Amino acid sequence: MRRLPAYAAAGADVLYAPVLRTPDVIKAAVDAVDPKPLNLLVSSPVGLSVEQIATLGVRRISLGSGLNRAAWGGFLRAARMLADHGRFDALGEAEPFDALNRFFRTHGRPTL
């Protein structure tokens, strides 16, 4: 947190600080770099929605490895079920192809 204003003063266009998890800390970081934008890393549940984070003044959200790890979590659940029990039950949680195609057609490239 101490370094954020120094990076802003040195000319950084967007400021980033990992491990900001509570509204008070996030807001303090936003205020520390104002008027420059803060990029918030959300790679695990923080209990806040995109709208709530935006209300705190965050102008960019990065997910880091979060979506990748979520996908790997589903993969591992299905692989463990097959390896440990010889069952395909977890494949029932898989998204159908038409749902995946519809999502990517509708949402395309995510922006915030």
C-alpha positions in Angstrom: 0.0 0.0 0.0 2.9 2.4 0.8 4.3 1.9 -2.7 1.2 2.7 -4.7 1.4 6.5 -4.4 5.1 6.3 -5.3 4.4 4.3 -8.5 1.6 6.8 -9.4 4.1 9.7 -8.9 6.7 7.9 -11.0 4.2 7.8 -13.9 2.4 4.5 -13.8 -0.7 4.7 -15.9 -2.6 2.0 -14.0 -1.8 0.8 -10.4 -2.0 -2.8 -9.3 -1.7 -4.3 -5.8 -2.3 -7.9 -5.0 -4.1 -9.3 -2.0 -6.7 -6.5 -1.6 -9.7 -8.3 -0.2 -11.9 -6.1 2.0 -13.9 -3.1 1.0 -12.0 -0.8 3.4 -8.6 -1.9 2.0 -9.7 -1.7 -1.6 -11.2 1.8 -1.1 -8.0 2.9 0.7 -5.9 1.7 -2.3 -8.2 3.5 -4.8 -7.9 6.7 -2.8 -4.1 6.3 -2.5 -3.7 6.4 -6.3 -6.5 8.8 -7.2 -6.9 10.1 -9.9 -5.1 7.2 -11.6 -7.1 3.9 -12.0 -6.6 0.9 -9.7 -6.5 -2.6 -11.2 -7.9 -5.1 -8.6 -6.8 -8.8 -8.8 -9.7 -11.1 -7.9 -8.5 -14.7 -8.1 -10.6 -16.1 -5.3 -14.0 -15.2 -3.8 -13.9 -11.8 -2.1 -17.6 -11.6 -1.3 -18.1 -8.6 -3.6 -19.8 -8.3 -6.9 -18.4 -6.4 -9.9 -20.9 -3.6 -9.2 -19.8 -3.4 -5.6 -16.1 -3.3 -6.6 -16.8 -0.6 -9.1 -18.7 1.4 -6.5 -15.4 1.4 -4.4 -13.8 3.2 -7.3 -11.9 0.3 -9.0 -11.7 0.8 -12.7 -10.2 -2.5 -13.8 -10.5 -6.1 -12.5 -8.1 -8.8 -13.4 -8.8 -12.5 -12.7 -5.3 -13.8 -12.8 -5.4 -17.6 -12.8 -8.9 -17.6 -11.3 -10.9 -18.8 -14.2 -8.2 -21.3 -15.2 -8.1 -22.8 -11.7 -11.9 -23.0 -11.6 -11.9 -24.9 -14.9 -9.1 -27.2 -13.6 -11.2 -27.8 -10.5 -14.0 -29.2 -12.6 -11.6 -31.3 -14.6 -10.0 -32.7 -11.4 -13.4 -33.5 -9.9 -14.4 -35.5 -13.0 -10.9 -37.2 -13.3 -10.9 -38.2 -9.6 -14.4 -39.6 -9.9 -13.3 -41.7 -12.9 -9.9 -42.7 -11.4 -11.1 -43.4 -7.9 -14.6 -44.9 -8.5 -14.7 -45.8 -12.2 -17.8 -43.5 -12.6 -18.6 -40.7 -15.0 -21.0 -38.9 -12.7 -19.1 -35.6 -12.7 -19.5 -35.3 -16.5 -23.1 -34.5 -15.8 -21.9 -31.1 -14.5 -20.3 -30.3 -17.9 -21.8 -27.4 -19.9 -23.4 -28.6 -23.2 -21.7 -27.4 -26.3 -24.6 -25.3 -27.4 -24.5 -23.4 -24.0 -20.8 -22.7 -24.5 -21.2 -21.5 -28.0 -24.2 -19.3 -27.0 -22.1 -17.8 -24.2 -19.2 -16.9 -26.4 -21.4 -15.6 -29.2 -23.2 -13.4 -26.7 -20.3 -12.2 -24.6 -17.4 -12.4 -27.0 -14.4 -10.7 -25.5 -15.1 -9.7 -21.8 -14.5 -6.1 -20.9 -15.2 -4.1 -17.8 
